[in-house]
Amino acid sequence: MTKQINIWAFILSICFVFLFFMMPGTESIFGLHPLYLLFFITVLTFILSLIGFLGIQNWKSAIRSIVSVVLTLGLAAILIFIIFVGSL
């Protein structure tokens, strides 16, 4: 189970980074700005990435876990800057 969480957290973190770059021209969804939604989903993916550390079985899964944590932390930091400070 934790191995699957490790893999899905990695896939989701890559998808959300691509989604971040495709998002600048989108309008609000359900009354919320899309960056807020992406931020909350990124935080959930970060938690999944931390849980994925339990599923480390070899060096490949360790690299996958580290990359997913770094990607989600980086994306969350950029989103926090954009949301609270302003625009890039």
N, C-alpha and C positions, 0 to 999 in steps of 0.2 A: 504494500500500500504506500509506504513512504517513498519507494522508488518511483512510483507513478506520480506522486506529488512533486518529486524532484524534476521529473521530465516535464510535467505540465507547467510548473512554475517557470522553467526555462523557456518554454514555447510562448507562454503568455507575456513574459518580460520582453522578448523580442518583438512580439506582435504589438505591444503597447508603445514601444519606441517608434515603430513604423507608423502607428496610428497618431502619435504625437506630431510627426512631421506632415501628415496629411490633413491635420485638423484646423489650420489657421482660418480657413474660410467658412467654417460651418456655423450654423445658427444654434440657438439654445434648444435643448431637448428637455421636455417635461418641465419647462420653466427654469432649468439650471444651465449654466454655461458648461459646455463640453469639457473644459479644462478641470472643473470641479469634479465631474464624474470620472475623468481619467485619473485624477489625483486619488480619489477614494479607491478606485479599482487597483491602482498601483500600490497603495498601502496594503491592500488585501493580498496582492501578489507577493509583496515583500514578506508578509507573514508566512505565506505558503513556501517561499524560498527558505526561510529559516527552519520551517518544519522539514523541508527537503534535505537539510543537513543530516537528519536521522537516517536517510536512505542511502548514505554514501557506502558503496561497496568496493570501488576501485578508484583509480586516479581520474578516470573519465567523468564519473559522477561527481567527484570532488570539484573538478574544474567547472562542470556544469552548474553546480550549486554556487560556487564563488562568482561566476559570470552573472548568474541570475540575480544574486544579491547586489552586485556592483551596478548592474543595469537599472534595477528598480530604485536603488538609493540615488543614483545619478538623475534618473527621471523625476523622482520625487523632489529632489533638491531644485531642479530647474522649474518644476511646477510651483513649488512654494515661492520661489523668487518671482515668477510671473504673477501669481495670484495675489501675493501680499505687497510686493513692491511696485509692480506695474508691468509694462511690456518690455521685451528685450529691445 
